[in-house]
Amino acid sequence: MKNLILMGLLVGVCSTPMQSFAQENQELDVEQSAEVFLEEYSDTFQENFFEGLKQMGIRNYDRAITYFLECKRLQPQNTVVSFELAKFHLYDKQFVVAQEYAVEALNGEPENYWYAETLVDVVDARKSVLEEVKEELPWDNVVLRGNLAEIYFLKEDYVTAKSILKGLKTSKKYQYLEHKITDSIAKQQEKPTTVIVSRKAENTTDLSSIDGYKVKIEGLLASAGNHDELLRLTEDAIERFPSQPYFYYAQGAAFNLLNKYTDAIDILVTALDYVIDDIPLENNIYKELATSYMATNNTSKANMYLSKIK
């Protein structure tokens, strides 16, 4: 099982459904590494697992799920397969099923950070709270709760992060995290009007947070400002916060403003992979895609995306 878990981490980093297998050499490296880790499993399991990865790489998620379900049938307790199924169902917006698989994976490997992160993503997508699944988890596991607290801290949900650590005898690492959480909550309470002020004073926007980047980017999008600066800022935002769909949308808009329509299409399609239950943002992405395709004289594609606007 440890071998396959290592394989799962490799898959999680190198072949998530939001990323492309455009680099042929990289794909071969992943497959060759996977073969080593999967030696102890049956040929049938390996064939289905690799086919699932292949379909995932070309974004054929429905077929990928089918192959991983077969892996699940062959290895019912396999946490890596549960993890992959949780991610697929999340991207397919089947949140209830995604949560079941995410909880199952985390129960099998409670100290796995990526499993915890996927569960949090599912809970957020359902517009639910962690408290609702708390009883289904091994809540007395210190590492699990430390991971969850760190994930919520990075999402700037400091209250939830603090509640997770409450009453837990932690190591120095988590004591330091708890201190940072408490400090962040105090800063929020001290400056209740900071965001409003920063929207009016663009030059003083704090770029250490997601909201800080959004304020700055929104200002550049709303003005006839420096498009190159907008592109640079979105690149920086994506590098720091790679799971935020708004930044991909904004970069696509920047490429359109710079008449780089092919680049715009590529990044806007990626943005759609990240969007979960945000209709206004989804509509904006469709509009930018329509603009890109109209500029490249592909009216059928442009009309297709315009028809998707809700």
C-alpha positions in Angstrom: 0.0 0.0 0.0 2.8 2.4 0.8 4.2 2.0 -2.7 0.9 2.9 -4.2 0.5 5.8 -1.9 3.8 7.1 -3.2 2.5 6.6 -6.7 -0.6 8.5 -5.7 1.4 11.5 -4.6 3.3 11.4 -7.9 0.0 11.3 -9.8 -1.4 14.1 -7.6 1.5 16.4 -8.5 2.1 15.4 -12.1 -1.2 14.5 -13.5 -4.2 16.3 -11.9 -7.2 16.7 -14.2 -6.6 20.4 -14.2 -3.2 20.0 -15.9 -2.3 18.9 -19.5 -0.1 16.0 -20.6 1.2 18.1 -23.5 4.8 17.3 -22.8 5.3 13.8 -24.2 8.6 13.2 -22.4 7.0 14.2 -19.1 4.2 11.7 -19.7 6.7 8.9 -20.4 8.6 9.7 -17.2 5.4 9.5 -15.1 4.4 6.2 -16.7 7.9 4.7 -16.2 7.9 5.8 -12.6 4.4 4.4 -12.0 5.4 1.0 -13.4 8.0 0.6 -10.6 5.5 1.4 -7.9 2.8 -0.8 -9.3 4.8 -4.0 -9.8 3.1 -5.7 -6.9 -0.4 -5.2 -8.3 -2.2 -7.4 -10.9 -1.9 -6.8 -14.6 -5.6 -6.0 -14.7 -5.3 -3.4 -12.0 -2.3 -1.8 -13.7 -4.0 -1.7 -17.1 -7.0 0.1 -15.7 -4.9 2.5 -13.5 -2.7 3.5 -16.5 -5.7 3.9 -18.8 -7.4 6.0 -16.2 -4.3 8.3 -16.1 -4.2 8.4 -19.9 -7.9 9.5 -20.1 -7.3 12.0 -17.3 -4.4 13.5 -19.2 -6.6 14.2 -22.2 -9.4 15.5 -20.0 -11.8 12.7 -20.8 -13.0 12.5 -17.2 -16.0 10.3 -17.7 -13.9 7.5 -19.2 -11.2 8.0 -16.6 -13.8 7.5 -13.8 -14.9 4.3 -15.4 -11.3 2.9 -15.3 -10.7 4.0 -11.7 -14.0 2.4 -10.7 -12.7 -0.9 -12.0 -9.6 -0.3 -10.0 -11.8 0.2 -7.0 -13.6 -3.1 -7.6 -10.3 -4.9 -7.8 -8.8 -3.1 -4.7 -11.8 -1.8 -2.6 -9.5 -0.5 0.2 -7.1 1.3 -2.0 -6.9 4.9 -0.8 -5.1 6.3 -3.9 -8.0 5.2 -6.0 -10.5 6.7 -3.6 -8.5 9.9 -3.7 -8.6 10.0 -7.5 -12.3 9.3 -7.6 -12.9 12.1 -5.1 -11.1 14.6 -7.4 -12.9 13.4 -10.5 -16.3 13.7 -8.9 -15.4 17.1 -7.5 -14.5 18.4 -11.0 -17.7 16.9 -12.3 -19.6 18.7 -9.6 -21.0 15.5 -8.0 -20.2 16.8 -4.6 -21.9 14.2 -2.4 -20.1 11.3 -4.1 -16.9 13.2 -4.1 -17.2 13.7 -0.3 -17.8 10.0 0.3 -14.6 9.1 -1.6 -12.6 11.9 0.0 -13.6 10.8 3.5 -12.8 7.2 2.6 -9.3 8.1 1.4 -8.6 10.2 4.5 -9.8 7.5 6.8 -7.4 5.1 5.1 -4.5 7.6 5.3 -5.4 10.3 7.9 -2.0 11.9 7.8 -2.0 12.5 4.0 -2.0 16.3 3.4 -3.3 16.0 -0.2 -6.3 13.9 0.9 -7.1 16.4 3.6 -6.9 19.3 1.0 -9.2 17.5 -1.4 -11.8 16.9 1.4 -11.7 20.6 2.3 -12.2 21.5 -1.4 -15.3 19.3 -1.5 -16.7 20.7 1.7 -16.2 24.2 0.3 -17.8 23.3 -3.0 -20.8 22.0 -1.2 -21.0 25.3 0.7 -20.9 23.2 3.8 -18.7 23.2 6.9 -16.1 20.7 8.1 -18.1 20.2 11.3 -20.6 18.2 9.3 -18.0 15.5 8.4 -16.0 15.7 11.6 -17.6 12.6 13.1 -16.7 10.5 10.0 -12.9 11.3 10.5 -10.3 10.0 13.0 -10.5 13.4 14.8 -8.0 12.4 17.5 -5.2 12.2 14.9 -2.9 15.2 15.6 -1.4 15.3 12.1 -4.8 15.2 10.4 -6.1 18.1 12.4 -2.8 20.0 12.0 -3.0 19.5 8.2 -6.7 20.7 8.2 -5.8 23.7 10.3 -3.0 24.6 8.0 -5.2 24.3 4.9 -7.9 26.6 6.3 -5.2 29.0 7.4 -3.9 29.2 3.9 -7.4 29.8 2.7 -7.5 32.7 5.2 -10.4 31.1 7.1 -8.7 31.7 10.4 -11.7 31.0 12.6 -12.2 27.5 11.3 -8.4 26.9 11.5 -8.4 27.9 15.1 -11.4 25.8 16.0 -9.7 22.7 14.5 -6.7 23.1 16.8 -8.7 23.9 19.9 -8.1 21.4 22.7 -5.4 19.6 20.8 -2.1 18.9 22.5 0.2 20.0 19.6 3.8 19.9 18.7 5.9 23.1 18.4 5.1 23.1 14.7 1.4 23.4 15.4 1.8 25.7 18.3 3.6 28.1 15.9 0.7 27.7 13.4 -1.8 28.4 16.2 0.1 31.6 17.1 0.0 32.7 13.5 -3.8 32.0 13.3 -4.5 34.0 16.5 -2.3 36.8 15.2 -4.2 36.9 11.8 -7.6 37.0 13.6 -6.3 39.9 15.7 -5.2 41.8 12.6 -8.6 41.3 11.0 -10.4 42.6 14.0 -8.1 45.7 14.3 -8.6 46.8 10.7 -12.3 46.2 9.7 -12.2 48.8 6.9 -8.8 47.9 5.4 -10.3 46.3 2.2 -12.6 49.2 1.5 -9.7 51.7 1.8 -7.4 49.5 -0.4 -10.0 49.5 -3.2 -9.7 53.3 -3.4 -6.0 53.4 -3.0 -4.7 51.0 -5.6 -1.0 51.8 -5.1 -1.2 50.7 -1.4 -2.9 47.3 -2.1 -1.4 44.5 -0.1 -0.2 41.7 -2.5 0.3 39.2 0.2 -3.2 37.9 0.0 -5.7 36.6 -2.6 -8.0 39.6 -2.0 -5.1 42.0 -2.4 -4.3 40.6 -5.9 -7.9 40.7 -6.9 -8.3 44.4 -6.0 -5.2 45.3 -8.0 -6.2 43.2 -11.0 -9.8 44.4 -11.0 -8.5 48.0 -11.1 -6.3 47.2 -14.1 -9.2 45.4 -15.9 -11.6 48.3 -15.3 -9.2 50.9 -16.6 -7.4 51.3 -19.9 -4.2 50.7 -18.0 -1.0 48.9 -18.8 -1.9 45.5 -20.3 1.6 44.2 -19.9 1.5 45.1 -16.2 -1.8 43.3 -15.9 -0.3 40.2 -17.5 2.7 40.3 -15.2 0.5 40.7 -12.2 -1.7 37.7 -13.1 1.3 35.5 -13.7 2.5 36.4 -10.2 -0.9 35.7 -8.7 -1.2 32.3 -10.4 2.3 31.4 -9.2 1.4 32.2 -5.6 -2.2 31.0 -5.6 -2.4 28.3 -8.4 -5.9 27.1 -7.5 -7.8 30.4 -7.9 -9.8 30.4 -11.1 -10.2 34.2 -11.1 -6.5 34.7 -11.8 -6.6 32.4 -14.8 -9.6 34.3 -16.1 -7.8 37.6 -15.6 -4.8 36.4 -17.4 -6.9 35.2 -20.3 -8.5 38.7 -20.4 -4.9 40.2 -20.4 -3.9 38.0 -23.4 -7.0 39.1 -25.3 -6.2 42.8 -24.6 -2.7 42.1 -26.0 -4.1 40.4 -29.1 -2.6 37.0 -28.0 -5.8 35.1 -28.6 -4.3 31.5 -28.8 -2.7 32.1 -25.4 -5.9 33.5 -24.1 -7.9 30.4 -25.2 -5.4 28.0 -23.5 -5.5 29.8 -20.1 -9.3 30.4 -20.2 -9.9 26.7 -20.8 -7.7 26.0 -17.7 -9.8 28.5 -15.8 -12.9 26.5 -16.5 -11.3 23.5 -14.9 -10.9 25.4 -11.6 -14.4 27.0 -11.4 -16.8 25.5 -9.0 -20.3 27.0 -8.4 -19.3 30.5 -9.5 -21.7 31.4 -12.3 -20.7 35.1 -12.7 -17.1 34.1 -13.1 -18.0 31.3 -15.4 -20.0 33.7 -17.6 -17.0 36.1 -17.8 -14.8 33.2 -18.9 -17.3 32.3 -21.6 -17.3 35.9 -22.8 -13.6 36.1 -23.0 -13.4 32.7 -24.9 -16.0 34.0 -27.3 -13.9 37.1 -27.8 -10.8 35.0 -28.5 -12.5 32.8 -31.0 -14.2 35.7 -32.8 -10.8 37.3 -33.2 -9.5 34.1 -34.7 -12.5 33.8 -37.1 -13.8 30.7 -35.4 -17.4 31.9 -35.2 -18.8 28.4 -34.4 -16.7 28.1 -31.3 -17.5 31.7 -30.3 -21.2 31.1 -30.6 -20.9 27.9 -28.6 -19.4 29.7 -25.7 -21.9 32.6 -26.0 -24.7 30.1 -25.8 -23.3 28.8 -22.5 -23.7 32.1 -20.7 -26.4 31.8 -18.1 
